[in-house]
Amino acid sequence: MDTTAPVPTASVRIAPVPASEREAAAALAARAMRNNPMHVAALGPNGRRRVDVMHRAFTAMLADRPVLGAWQGERLVGVAAHTASPRCQPDARQLVRLMPTVAQARTSTPRLLRWLATWGRHDPATPHSHLGPVAVDPRFRGRGIGSALLGRYVKDLDDGGAPGYLETDRLANVRLYRRFGFEVVHQAGVLGVPNWFMVRPPGRQRP
């Protein structure tokens, strides 16, 4: 059993994740998001398999996009990746990287592809910064780490004058993202799971 003490928010450092730690970031996101409703709907009831498939997917995804990390000391405890449109939709190189993930999904492949296609159809046509995945190590939740990551992200958005965009399959996340200026612009069921699509205009007031 992990007996790590709770993380005081003041001790958390937010900084870009270097290339040498992208694998750790992908592993953290896969573990933290293993029970997300979309992951369960797309990949089935086996939690270990969901982690394996999403670990491979996040490894490909995070290889070439900016990733903010939250550290306590030397320990990575949270991540928030983002990328500028139109690169948020897979190009030929990214599709090649994702092929092992699609193959690993096996019988879940049609559901996985339908999920990705539906999210792709909702992606704004106008320039934006696409946020995700955002994840906090489950052992360190409830300590303000997610808020610290989002605060840094929206500050960077405002500094660059860019709108933000995200998808989420958790109502609790909708409330959190609204605190940082995001508003729901679409809601749709994907594989039977409610999804919320949110946009943040540049310069929106931060908490």
MDTraj code that builds the backbone (N, CA, C; nanometers):
import mdtraj as md
import numpy as np

residues = "MET ASP THR THR ALA PRO VAL PRO THR ALA SER VAL ARG ILE ALA PRO VAL PRO ALA SER GLU ARG GLU ALA ALA ALA ALA LEU ALA ALA ARG ALA MET ARG ASN ASN PRO MET HIS VAL ALA ALA LEU GLY PRO ASN GLY ARG ARG ARG VAL ASP VAL MET HIS ARG ALA PHE THR ALA MET LEU ALA ASP ARG PRO VAL LEU GLY ALA TRP GLN GLY GLU ARG LEU VAL GLY VAL ALA ALA HIS THR ALA SER PRO ARG CYS GLN PRO ASP ALA ARG GLN LEU VAL ARG LEU MET PRO THR VAL ALA GLN ALA ARG THR SER THR PRO ARG LEU LEU ARG TRP LEU ALA THR TRP GLY ARG HIS ASP PRO ALA THR PRO HIS SER HIS LEU GLY PRO VAL ALA VAL ASP PRO ARG PHE ARG GLY ARG GLY ILE GLY SER ALA LEU LEU GLY ARG TYR VAL LYS ASP LEU ASP ASP GLY GLY ALA PRO GLY TYR LEU GLU THR ASP ARG LEU ALA ASN VAL ARG LEU TYR ARG ARG PHE GLY PHE GLU VAL VAL HIS GLN ALA GLY VAL LEU GLY VAL PRO ASN TRP PHE MET VAL ARG PRO PRO GLY ARG GLN ARG PRO".split()
xyz = np.array([
    [0.0843, -0.1206, 0.0000],
    [0.0000, 0.0000, 0.0000],
    [0.0871, 0.1247, 0.0000],
    [0.0499, 0.2224, -0.0814],
    [0.1226, 0.3489, -0.0856],
    [0.0797, 0.4349, 0.0321],
    [0.1757, 0.4759, 0.1149],
    [0.1450, 0.5568, 0.2327],
    [0.1922, 0.6999, 0.2172],
    [0.2066, 0.7445, 0.0918],
    [0.2510, 0.8806, 0.0660],
    [0.1569, 0.9811, 0.1316],
    [0.2121, 1.0806, 0.1988],
    [0.1308, 1.1820, 0.2649],
    [0.0643, 1.2719, 0.1616],
    [-0.0493, 1.3350, 0.1958],
    [-0.1145, 1.4288, 0.1036],
    [-0.0201, 1.5396, 0.0601],
    [-0.0436, 1.5880, -0.0597],
    [0.0423, 1.6903, -0.1175],
    [-0.0101, 1.8291, -0.0826],
    [0.0644, 1.9112, -0.0091],
    [0.0235, 2.0504, 0.0083],
    [0.0354, 2.1240, -0.1243],
    [-0.0684, 2.1973, -0.1647],
    [-0.0668, 2.2651, -0.2934],
    [0.0523, 2.3575, -0.3072],
    [0.0901, 2.4239, -0.1986],
    [0.1992, 2.5207, -0.2056],
    [0.3305, 2.4555, -0.2467],
    [0.3430, 2.3230, -0.2264],
    [0.4692, 2.2555, -0.2578],
    [0.4741, 2.2052, -0.4009],
    [0.3684, 2.2244, -0.4772],
    [0.3619, 2.1713, -0.6132],
    [0.4232, 2.2709, -0.7109],
    [0.5106, 2.2192, -0.7964],
    [0.5751, 2.3012, -0.8995],
    [0.5126, 2.2688, -1.0347],
    [0.4718, 2.3717, -1.1083],
    [0.4141, 2.3544, -1.2417],
    [0.5179, 2.3976, -1.3447],
    [0.5475, 2.3089, -1.4395],
    [0.6474, 2.3381, -1.5423],
    [0.6256, 2.2443, -1.6602],
    [0.6774, 2.2801, -1.7788],
    [0.6668, 2.1888, -1.8928],
    [0.7347, 2.0548, -1.8647],
    [0.6754, 1.9487, -1.9152],
    [0.7323, 1.8150, -1.9005],
    [0.8374, 1.7947, -2.0095],
    [0.9615, 1.7656, -1.9732],
    [1.0642, 1.7440, -2.0760],
    [1.0408, 1.6133, -2.1508],
    [1.1039, 1.6015, -2.2662],
    [1.0878, 1.4822, -2.3489],
    [1.1226, 1.3552, -2.2725],
    [1.2214, 1.3635, -2.1837],
    [1.2658, 1.2462, -2.1092],
    [1.1609, 1.1937, -2.0123],
    [1.0579, 1.2738, -1.9825],
    [0.9556, 1.2314, -1.8866],
    [0.8175, 1.2154, -1.9518],
    [0.8109, 1.2177, -2.0858],
    [0.6818, 1.2020, -2.1519],
    [0.6231, 1.0626, -2.1284],
    [0.7081, 0.9607, -2.1227],
    [0.6581, 0.8255, -2.0969],
    [0.5930, 0.8183, -1.9586],
    [0.6557, 0.8802, -1.8595],
    [0.5971, 0.8838, -1.7254],
    [0.4655, 0.9595, -1.7257],
    [0.4578, 1.0671, -1.8025],
    [0.3336, 1.1442, -1.8122],
    [0.2228, 1.0606, -1.8752],
    [0.2554, 0.9859, -1.9800],
    [0.1559, 0.9005, -2.0458],
    [0.1065, 0.7919, -1.9511],
    [0.1985, 0.7321, -1.8751],
    [0.1601, 0.6279, -1.7803],
    [0.0704, 0.6842, -1.6708],
    [0.1032, 0.8033, -1.6217],
    [0.0209, 0.8670, -1.5186],
    [-0.1205, 0.8917, -1.5710],
    [-0.1313, 0.9478, -1.6916],
    [-0.2631, 0.9776, -1.7485],
    [-0.3451, 0.8504, -1.7681],
    [-0.2819, 0.7438, -1.8148],
    [-0.3541, 0.6183, -1.8365],
    [-0.4070, 0.5616, -1.7052],
    [-0.3255, 0.5652, -1.6004],
    [-0.3711, 0.5150, -1.4695],
    [-0.4812, 0.6027, -1.4129],
    [-0.4624, 0.7342, -1.4201],
    [-0.5563, 0.8266, -1.3578],
    [-0.6916, 0.8254, -1.4257],
    [-0.6952, 0.7967, -1.5561],
    [-0.8191, 0.8053, -1.6335],
    [-0.8790, 0.6683, -1.6643],
    [-0.8304, 0.5648, -1.5989],
    [-0.8726, 0.4280, -1.6317],
    [-1.0233, 0.4082, -1.6158],
    [-1.0860, 0.4814, -1.5211],
    [-1.2290, 0.4640, -1.4967],
    [-1.3145, 0.5752, -1.5572],
    [-1.2551, 0.6579, -1.6437],
    [-1.3359, 0.7578, -1.7121],
    [-1.4469, 0.6891, -1.7918],
    [-1.5672, 0.7448, -1.7901],
    [-1.6787, 0.6779, -1.8580],
    [-1.6517, 0.6420, -2.0046],
    [-1.5843, 0.7304, -2.0796],
    [-1.5573, 0.7006, -2.2198],
    [-1.4601, 0.5837, -2.2342],
    [-1.3634, 0.5748, -2.1456],
    [-1.2672, 0.4654, -2.1544],
    [-1.3361, 0.3320, -2.1270],
    [-1.4269, 0.3314, -2.0292],
    [-1.5008, 0.2088, -1.9983],
    [-1.5923, 0.1718, -2.1151],
    [-1.6635, 0.2714, -2.1701],
    [-1.7564, 0.2439, -2.2803],
    [-1.6837, 0.1948, -2.4045],
    [-1.5675, 0.2514, -2.4329],
    [-1.4951, 0.2165, -2.5557],
    [-1.4144, 0.0883, -2.5423],
    [-1.3582, 0.0648, -2.4225],
    [-1.2590, -0.0416, -2.4091],
    [-1.3027, -0.1566, -2.3195],
    [-1.4181, -0.1431, -2.2556],
    [-1.4713, -0.2559, -2.1813],
    [-1.4362, -0.2580, -2.0338],
    [-1.4777, -0.3656, -1.9630],
    [-1.4712, -0.3683, -1.8175],
    [-1.3350, -0.4013, -1.7571],
    [-1.2420, -0.4486, -1.8372],
    [-1.1126, -0.4888, -1.7839],
    [-1.0245, -0.3657, -1.7610],
    [-1.0080, -0.3267, -1.6343],
    [-0.9339, -0.2046, -1.6029],
    [-0.7890, -0.2100, -1.6461],
    [-0.7242, -0.3237, -1.6286],
    [-0.5833, -0.3337, -1.6684],
    [-0.5682, -0.3149, -1.8194],
    [-0.6617, -0.3730, -1.8941],
    [-0.6556, -0.3582, -2.0406],
    [-0.6782, -0.2135, -2.0805],
    [-0.7720, -0.1449, -2.0124],
    [-0.7939, -0.0037, -2.0440],
    [-0.6663, 0.0767, -2.0219],
    [-0.5966, 0.0493, -1.9121],
    [-0.4720, 0.1211, -1.8849],
    [-0.3697, 0.0913, -1.9938],
    [-0.3566, -0.0348, -2.0333],
    [-0.2581, -0.0708, -2.1356],
    [-0.2853, -0.0002, -2.2681],
    [-0.4121, -0.0011, -2.3119],
    [-0.4455, 0.0603, -2.4404],
    [-0.4249, 0.2110, -2.4342],
    [-0.4727, 0.2755, -2.3268],
    [-0.4606, 0.4201, -2.3182],
    [-0.3169, 0.4640, -2.2924],
    [-0.2389, 0.3803, -2.2272],
    [-0.0964, 0.4123, -2.2109],
    [-0.0297, 0.4228, -2.3475],
    [-0.0605, 0.3283, -2.4336],
    [-0.0029, 0.3326, -2.5683],
    [-0.0545, 0.4546, -2.6451],
    [-0.1848, 0.4837, -2.6306],
    [-0.2416, 0.5984, -2.7010],
    [-0.1820, 0.7292, -2.6520],
    [-0.1699, 0.7448, -2.5209],
    [-0.1149, 0.8688, -2.4662],
    [0.0340, 0.8826, -2.4973],
    [0.1056, 0.7722, -2.5039],
    [0.2474, 0.7796, -2.5407],
    [0.2619, 0.8395, -2.6800],
    [0.1777, 0.7952, -2.7746],
    [0.1819, 0.8514, -2.9099],
    [0.1367, 0.9960, -2.9105],
    [0.0321, 1.0271, -2.8335],
    [-0.0258, 1.1607, -2.8335],
    [0.0693, 1.2646, -2.7733],
    [0.1360, 1.2277, -2.6643],
    [0.2175, 1.3250, -2.5918],
    [0.3570, 1.3415, -2.6505],
    [0.3889, 1.2620, -2.7505],
    [0.5245, 1.2668, -2.8058],
    [0.5557, 1.4003, -2.8713],
    [0.4513, 1.4674, -2.9270],
    [0.4801, 1.5885, -3.0038],
    [0.3844, 1.7025, -2.9716],
    [0.3385, 1.7102, -2.8457],
    [0.2578, 1.8251, -2.8066],
    [0.3052, 1.8764, -2.6710],
    [0.2838, 2.0044, -2.6422],
    [0.3256, 2.0579, -2.5131],
    [0.2505, 1.9890, -2.3987],
    [0.3228, 1.9639, -2.2897],
    [0.2627, 1.9005, -2.1721],
    [0.3090, 1.9761, -2.0484],
    [0.2148, 2.0274, -1.9720],
    [0.2460, 2.0849, -1.8415],
    [0.2439, 1.9737, -1.7379],
    [0.3380, 1.9795, -1.6447],
    [0.3433, 1.8810, -1.5382],
    [0.3358, 1.9466, -1.4026],
    [0.2859, 1.8723, -1.3055],
    [0.2855, 1.9146, -1.1656],
    [0.3750, 1.8181, -1.0894],
    [0.4738, 1.8734, -1.0205],
    [0.5665, 1.7912, -0.9433],
    [0.5594, 1.8264, -0.7959],
    [0.5707, 1.7243, -0.7119],
    [0.6048, 1.7460, -0.5721],
    [0.7455, 1.6909, -0.5553],
    [0.8402, 1.7803, -0.5358],
    [0.9788, 1.7381, -0.5378],
    [1.0128, 1.6841, -0.6749],
    [1.0579, 1.5587, -0.6806],
    [1.0933, 1.4961, -0.8076],
    [0.9811, 1.4085, -0.8613],
    [0.8689, 1.4050, -0.7931],
    [0.7600, 1.3143, -0.8316],
    [0.6569, 1.3858, -0.9176],
    [0.6304, 1.3308, -1.0363],
    [0.5272, 1.3835, -1.1239],
    [0.3915, 1.3371, -1.0725],
    [0.3010, 1.4334, -1.0418],
    [0.1724, 1.3983, -0.9820],
    [0.0534, 1.4441, -1.0660],
    [0.0773, 1.5188, -1.1731],
    [-0.0324, 1.5635, -1.2575],
    [0.0185, 1.6109, -1.3917],
    [-0.0671, 1.6039, -1.4943],
    [-0.0288, 1.6474, -1.6289],
    [-0.1462, 1.7169, -1.6967],
    [-0.1146, 1.8095, -1.7837],
    [-0.2150, 1.8763, -1.8674],
    [-0.1512, 1.9016, -2.0035],
    [-0.1926, 1.8250, -2.1034],
    [-0.1381, 1.8403, -2.2379],
    [-0.2279, 1.9324, -2.3190],
    [-0.1707, 1.9923, -2.4214],
    [-0.2482, 2.0798, -2.5095],
    [-0.1762, 2.0901, -2.6424],
    [-0.2507, 2.1301, -2.7437],
    [-0.1896, 2.1501, -2.8742],
    [-0.2732, 2.2498, -2.9536],
    [-0.2077, 2.3206, -3.0444],
    [-0.2770, 2.4212, -3.1257],
    [-0.3405, 2.3557, -3.2476],
    [-0.4622, 2.3999, -3.2824],
    [-0.5251, 2.3522, -3.4055],
    [-0.4418, 2.3994, -3.5252],
    [-0.4426, 2.3269, -3.6347],
    [-0.5197, 2.2047, -3.6612],
    [-0.4498, 2.0769, -3.6188],
    [-0.3387, 2.0867, -3.5431],
    [-0.2631, 1.9673, -3.5077],
    [-0.3345, 1.8822, -3.4036],
    [-0.4455, 1.9328, -3.3475],
    [-0.5189, 1.8522, -3.2504],
    [-0.5906, 1.7360, -3.3183],
    [-0.6095, 1.7440, -3.4496],
    [-0.6629, 1.6316, -3.5252],
    [-0.5456, 1.5552, -3.5878],
    [-0.5448, 1.4216, -3.5775],
    [-0.4284, 1.3440, -3.6215],
    [-0.3943, 1.3660, -3.7678],
    [-0.2660, 1.3933, -3.7941],
    [-0.2189, 1.3962, -3.9320],
    [-0.1672, 1.2567, -3.9682],
    [-0.1084, 1.2442, -4.0858],
    [-0.0652, 1.1120, -4.1318],
    [0.0355, 1.0487, -4.0362],
    [0.1300, 1.1293, -3.9872],
    [0.2317, 1.0747, -3.8969],
    [0.1693, 1.0286, -3.7661],
    [0.0773, 1.1065, -3.7129],
    [0.0124, 1.0694, -3.5874],
    [-0.0760, 0.9467, -3.6040],
    [-0.1422, 0.9346, -3.7209],
    [-0.2233, 0.8160, -3.7459],
    [-0.1365, 0.6901, -3.7469],
    [-0.0168, 0.7005, -3.8038],
    [0.0748, 0.5861, -3.8028],
    [0.1110, 0.5497, -3.6600],
    [0.1370, 0.6517, -3.5773],
    [0.1711, 0.6251, -3.4374],
    [0.0559, 0.5604, -3.3613],
    [-0.0671, 0.5930, -3.4005],
    [-0.1838, 0.5406, -3.3299],
    [-0.2235, 0.4006, -3.3753],
    [-0.1686, 0.3526, -3.4864],
    [-0.2093, 0.2227, -3.5374],
    [-0.1854, 0.1097, -3.4371],
    [-0.0719, 0.1057, -3.3638],
    [-0.0562, -0.0008, -3.2632],
    [-0.1642, 0.0038, -3.1557],
    [-0.2094, 0.1242, -3.1206],
    [-0.3169, 0.1357, -3.0223],
    [-0.4453, 0.0769, -3.0774],
    [-0.4777, 0.1102, -3.2019],
    [-0.5986, 0.0576, -3.2645],
    [-0.5914, -0.0949, -3.2719],
    [-0.4735, -0.1477, -3.3063],
    [-0.4579, -0.2934, -3.3142],
    [-0.4724, -0.3573, -3.1765],
    [-0.4187, -0.2926, -3.0743],
    [-0.4271, -0.3474, -2.9385],
    [-0.5705, -0.3489, -2.8875],
    [-0.6523, -0.2561, -2.9351],
    [-0.7919, -0.2500, -2.8898],
    [-0.8727, -0.3709, -2.9352],
    [-0.8294, -0.4387, -3.0414],
    [-0.8919, -0.5606, -3.0918],
    [-1.0433, -0.5427, -3.1115],
    [-1.1256, -0.6173, -3.0395],
    [-1.2700, -0.6118, -3.0626],
    [-1.3301, -0.4773, -3.0251],
    [-1.2551, -0.3953, -2.9501],
    [-1.3038, -0.2617, -2.9132],
    [-1.2741, -0.1577, -3.0202],
    [-1.2043, -0.1976, -3.1264],
    [-1.1605, -0.1012, -3.2267],
    [-1.2757, -0.0191, -3.2860],
    [-1.3875, -0.0791, -3.3257],
    [-1.4959, 0.0043, -3.3821],
    [-1.5462, 0.1097, -3.2837],
    [-1.5585, 0.0745, -3.1557],
    [-1.6049, 0.1730, -3.0575],
    [-1.5011, 0.2830, -3.0380],
    [-1.3741, 0.2446, -3.0337],
    [-1.2673, 0.3424, -3.0178],
    [-1.2663, 0.4412, -3.1340],
    [-1.2791, 0.3901, -3.2561],
    [-1.2784, 0.4766, -3.3740],
    [-1.4026, 0.5656, -3.3788],
    [-1.5171, 0.5118, -3.3352],
    [-1.6387, 0.5929, -3.3342],
    [-1.6266, 0.7070, -3.2330],
    [-1.5671, 0.6786, -3.1193],
    [-1.5405, 0.7817, -3.0175],
    [-1.4536, 0.8926, -3.0768],
    [-1.3418, 0.8561, -3.1350],
    [-1.2497, 0.9561, -3.1891],
    [-1.3138, 1.0358, -3.3025],
    [-1.3919, 0.9684, -3.3863],
    [-1.4564, 1.0379, -3.4978],
    [-1.5593, 1.1386, -3.4470],
    [-1.6343, 1.1027, -3.3449],
    [-1.7351, 1.1949, -3.2912],
    [-1.6686, 1.3167, -3.2292],
    [-1.5636, 1.2956, -3.1521],
    [-1.4913, 1.4097, -3.0956],
    [-1.4329, 1.4966, -3.2067],
    [-1.3831, 1.4342, -3.3115],
    [-1.3258, 1.5107, -3.4217],
    [-1.4284, 1.5989, -3.4912],
    [-1.5516, 1.5511, -3.5022],
    [-1.6564, 1.6312, -3.5679],
    [-1.6938, 1.7548, -3.4867],
    [-1.6735, 1.7516, -3.3568],
    [-1.7073, 1.8663, -3.2733],
    [-1.5920, 1.9664, -3.2607],
    [-1.4750, 1.9293, -3.3100],
    [-1.3595, 2.0178, -3.2969],
    [-1.3854, 2.1489, -3.3713],
    [-1.3631, 2.2659, -3.3080],
    [-1.3921, 2.3939, -3.3750],
    [-1.3116, 2.4118, -3.5029],
    [-1.3752, 2.4744, -3.6011],
    [-1.3068, 2.5027, -3.7277],
    [-1.2140, 2.6228, -3.7154],
    [-1.2371, 2.7071, -3.6153],
    [-1.1545, 2.8264, -3.5964],
    [-1.0307, 2.7932, -3.5133],
    [-0.9241, 2.8726, -3.5254],
    [-0.8016, 2.8452, -3.4498],
    [-0.8278, 2.8403, -3.2984],
    [-0.7626, 2.7457, -3.2302],
    [-0.7819, 2.7295, -3.0863],
    [-0.6694, 2.6452, -3.0290],
    [-0.6604, 2.6457, -2.8971],
    [-0.5720, 2.5555, -2.8241],
    [-0.6582, 2.4447, -2.7656],
    [-0.6230, 2.3217, -2.7957],
    [-0.7029, 2.2055, -2.7557],
    [-0.6397, 2.1431, -2.6318],
    [-0.7140, 2.1427, -2.5220],
    [-0.6643, 2.0918, -2.3939],
    [-0.6981, 1.9444, -2.3777],
    [-0.6015, 1.8660, -2.3318],
    [-0.6256, 1.7266, -2.2987],
    [-0.5123, 1.6358, -2.3460],
    [-0.4882, 1.5270, -2.2733],
    [-0.5564, 1.4893, -2.1503],
    [-0.5100, 1.5720, -2.0306],
    [-0.5996, 1.5841, -1.9327],
    [-0.5674, 1.6440, -1.8028],
    [-0.5878, 1.5358, -1.6983],
    [-0.4869, 1.5101, -1.6160],
    [-0.4970, 1.3999, -1.5201],
    [-0.4130, 1.4287, -1.3964],
    [-0.4644, 1.3839, -1.2822],
    [-0.3928, 1.3928, -1.1547],
    [-0.3853, 1.2525, -1.0961],
    [-0.2690, 1.2138, -1.0494],
    [-0.2515, 1.0847, -0.9827],
    [-0.3609, 1.0688, -0.8765],
    [-0.4389, 0.9593, -0.8805],
    [-0.5500, 0.9438, -0.7854],
    [-0.5093, 0.9575, -0.6393],
    [-0.3848, 0.9230, -0.6056],
    [-0.3408, 0.9326, -0.4666],
    [-0.3195, 1.0765, -0.4222],
    [-0.3233, 1.1706, -0.5174],
    [-0.2941, 1.3098, -0.4848],
    [-0.4076, 1.4035, -0.5234],
    [-0.5268, 1.3484, -0.5416],
    [-0.6404, 1.4325, -0.5775],
    [-0.6934, 1.5073, -0.4553],
    [-0.7695, 1.6127, -0.4840],
    [-0.8294, 1.6901, -0.3768],
    [-0.7330, 1.7853, -0.3089],
    [-0.6187, 1.8113, -0.3713],
    [-0.5160, 1.8981, -0.3130],
    [-0.4906, 2.0221, -0.3978],
    [-0.5766, 2.0469, -0.4974],
    [-0.5610, 2.1662, -0.5794],
    [-0.4637, 2.1522, -0.6938],
    [-0.4188, 2.0292, -0.7227],
    [-0.3194, 2.0101, -0.8288],
    [-0.3808, 2.0361, -0.9657],
    [-0.5013, 1.9843, -0.9887],
    [-0.5681, 2.0109, -1.1160],
    [-0.5918, 2.1591, -1.1372],
    [-0.6329, 2.2286, -1.0323],
    [-0.6553, 2.3734, -1.0429],
    [-0.5251, 2.4468, -1.0721],
    [-0.4157, 2.4014, -1.0111],
    [-0.2865, 2.4658, -1.0372],
    [-0.2458, 2.4482, -1.1836],
    [-0.2683, 2.3286, -1.2384],
    [-0.2372, 2.3049, -1.3795],
    [-0.3244, 2.3913, -1.4701],
    [-0.4549, 2.3970, -1.4403],
    [-0.5446, 2.4768, -1.5234],
    [-0.5134, 2.6249, -1.5125],
    [-0.4768, 2.6703, -1.3929],
    [-0.4415, 2.8110, -1.3770],
    [-0.3240, 2.8501, -1.4641],
    [-0.2236, 2.7641, -1.4695],
    [-0.1073, 2.7918, -1.5547],
    [-0.1466, 2.7872, -1.7027],
    [-0.2304, 2.6894, -1.7389],
    [-0.2702, 2.6768, -1.8785],
    [-0.3471, 2.7994, -1.9257],
    [-0.4468, 2.8453, -1.8482],
    [-0.5269, 2.9582, -1.8957],
    [-0.4465, 3.0884, -1.8923],
    [-0.3479, 3.0975, -1.8030],
    [-0.2592, 3.2141, -1.8067],
    [-0.1831, 3.2165, -1.9384],
    [-0.1328, 3.1006, -1.9795],
    [-0.0625, 3.0927, -2.1076],
    [-0.1565, 3.1243, -2.2238],
    [-0.2828, 3.0780, -2.2143],
    [-0.3807, 3.1114, -2.3176],
    [-0.3970, 3.2625, -2.3300],
    [-0.4158, 3.3275, -2.2159],
    [-0.4387, 3.4719, -2.2177],
    [-0.3160, 3.5475, -2.2660],
    [-0.1976, 3.5004, -2.2260],
    [-0.0747, 3.5656, -2.2715],
    [-0.0619, 3.5576, -2.4230],
    [-0.1111, 3.4465, -2.4806],
    [-0.1022, 3.4298, -2.6254],
    [-0.2259, 3.4751, -2.6999],
    [-0.3308, 3.5148, -2.6272],
    [-0.4531, 3.5616, -2.6914],
    [-0.5296, 3.4541, -2.7658],
    [-0.5191, 3.3279, -2.7170],
    [-0.5827, 3.2168, -2.7883],
    [-0.7062, 3.1668, -2.7134],
    [-0.8102, 3.1249, -2.7861],
    [-0.9223, 3.0573, -2.7207],
    [-0.8842, 2.9134, -2.6864],
    [-0.9489, 2.8586, -2.5847],
    [-0.9256, 2.7204, -2.5459],
    [-1.0458, 2.6336, -2.5767],
    [-1.0207, 2.5031, -2.5919],
    [-1.1276, 2.4083, -2.6232],
    [-1.0951, 2.2758, -2.5555],
    [-1.1988, 2.2040, -2.5127],
    [-1.1790, 2.0734, -2.4504],
    [-1.3055, 1.9901, -2.4609],
    [-1.2888, 1.8585, -2.4377],
    [-1.3996, 1.7665, -2.4228],
    [-1.3882, 1.7017, -2.2849],
    [-1.5016, 1.6716, -2.2238],
    [-1.4987, 1.5979, -2.0982],
    [-1.6202, 1.5076, -2.0891],
    [-1.6023, 1.3946, -2.0216],
    [-1.7114, 1.2994, -2.0024],
    [-1.7535, 1.2921, -1.8562],
    [-1.7152, 1.3930, -1.7774],
    [-1.7513, 1.3961, -1.6354],
    [-1.8146, 1.5301, -1.6007],
    [-1.9349, 1.5242, -1.5422],
    [-2.0044, 1.6472, -1.5045],
    [-1.9253, 1.7266, -1.4004],
    [-1.8582, 1.6579, -1.3092],
    [-1.7773, 1.7286, -1.2089],
    [-1.6690, 1.8119, -1.2754],
    [-1.6146, 1.7620, -1.3867],
    [-1.5127, 1.8380, -1.4586],
    [-1.5714, 1.9630, -1.5229],
    [-1.6964, 1.9548, -1.5672],
    [-1.7615, 2.0725, -1.6262],
    [-1.7614, 2.1866, -1.5253],
    [-1.7962, 2.1562, -1.4023],
    [-1.7988, 2.2601, -1.2989],
    [-1.6592, 2.3171, -1.2751],
    [-1.5581, 2.2304, -1.2748],
    [-1.4203, 2.2776, -1.2552],
    [-1.3776, 2.3675, -1.3712],
    [-1.4000, 2.3243, -1.4929],
    [-1.3557, 2.4025, -1.6079],
    [-1.4285, 2.5366, -1.6170],
    [-1.5540, 2.5397, -1.5729],
    [-1.6251, 2.6677, -1.5727],
    [-1.5586, 2.7697, -1.4808],
    [-1.4992, 2.7226, -1.3743],
    [-1.4269, 2.8140, -1.2855],
    [-1.3133, 2.8851, -1.3583],
    [-1.2627, 2.8232, -1.4631],
    [-1.1503, 2.8799, -1.5370],
    [-1.1942, 2.9429, -1.6690],
    [-1.3239, 2.9722, -1.6820],
    [-1.3725, 3.0485, -1.7960],
    [-1.4251, 2.9686, -1.9122],
    [-1.4238, 2.8352, -1.9051],
    [-1.4793, 2.7533, -2.0131],
    [-1.6315, 2.7472, -2.0006],
    [-1.6992, 2.7436, -2.1148],
    [-1.8433, 2.7283, -2.1170],
    [-1.8817, 2.6183, -2.2158],
    [-1.9887, 2.5458, -2.1839],
    [-2.0362, 2.4376, -2.2705],
    [-2.0970, 2.4960, -2.3983],
    [-2.0497, 2.4475, -2.5124],
    [-2.1055, 2.4902, -2.6411],
    [-2.1806, 2.3774, -2.7105],
    [-2.1536, 2.2534, -2.6728],
    [-2.2267, 2.1383, -2.7254],
    [-2.2337, 2.0318, -2.6164],
    [-2.3362, 1.9506, -2.6221],
    [-2.3464, 1.8315, -2.5389],
    [-2.3986, 1.7202, -2.6271],
    [-2.3379, 1.6024, -2.6178],
    [-2.3787, 1.4913, -2.7035],
    [-2.3483, 1.3600, -2.6350],
    [-2.4260, 1.2580, -2.6668],
    [-2.3958, 1.1243, -2.6211],
    [-2.2977, 1.0579, -2.7157],
    [-2.1943, 0.9972, -2.6597],
    [-2.0942, 0.9252, -2.7386],
    [-2.0830, 0.7855, -2.6787],
    [-2.1167, 0.6841, -2.7564],
    [-2.1213, 0.5458, -2.7066],
    [-2.2105, 0.5351, -2.5831],
    [-2.3169, 0.6165, -2.5802],
    [-2.4090, 0.6142, -2.4684],
    [-2.3648, 0.6936, -2.3476],
    [-2.2520, 0.7655, -2.3573],
    [-2.1975, 0.8429, -2.2452],
    [-2.2173, 0.9916, -2.2721],
    [-2.2725, 1.0689, -2.1774],
    [-2.2816, 1.2138, -2.1970],
    [-2.1430, 1.2765, -2.2077],
    [-2.1254, 1.3621, -2.3070],
    [-2.0009, 1.4365, -2.3262],
    [-2.0334, 1.5843, -2.3372],
    [-1.9424, 1.6652, -2.2829],
    [-1.9570, 1.8107, -2.2885],
    [-1.8380, 1.8682, -2.3642],
    [-1.8663, 1.9608, -2.4563],
    [-1.7642, 2.0245, -2.5383],
    [-1.7615, 2.1719, -2.4977],
    [-1.6453, 2.2216, -2.4569],
    [-1.6366, 2.3509, -2.3904],
    [-1.5341, 2.4417, -2.4576],
    [-1.5650, 2.5706, -2.4601],
    [-1.4778, 2.6716, -2.5212],
    [-1.4524, 2.7815, -2.4193],
    [-1.3321, 2.8350, -2.4235],
    [-1.2961, 2.9485, -2.3383],
    [-1.2440, 3.0617, -2.4262],
    [-1.3172, 3.1739, -2.4344],
    [-1.2656, 3.2882, -2.5102],
    [-1.1379, 3.3419, -2.4453],
    [-1.0475, 3.3994, -2.5230],
    [-0.9254, 3.4551, -2.4630],
    [-0.9587, 3.5722, -2.3707],
    [-0.8824, 3.5817, -2.2636],
    [-0.8998, 3.6950, -2.1723],
    [-1.0088, 3.6761, -2.0714],
    [-1.0706, 3.5570, -2.0621],
    [-1.1755, 3.5317, -1.9659],
    [-1.1160, 3.5370, -1.8242],
    [-1.1896, 3.5935, -1.7308],
    [-1.1415, 3.6086, -1.5940],
    [-1.1061, 3.4746, -1.5323],
    [-0.9968, 3.4681, -1.4592],
    [-0.9519, 3.3469, -1.3938],
    [-0.9820, 3.3531, -1.2443],
    [-0.9945, 3.2349, -1.1785],
    [-1.0196, 3.2357, -1.0349],
    [-0.8977, 3.2818, -0.9569],
])
top = md.Topology()
chain = top.add_chain()
for i, resn in enumerate(residues, 1):
    res = top.add_residue(resn, chain, resSeq=i)
    for name in ("N", "CA", "C"):
        top.add_atom(name, md.element.get_by_symbol(name[0]), res)
traj = md.Trajectory(xyz[None], top)
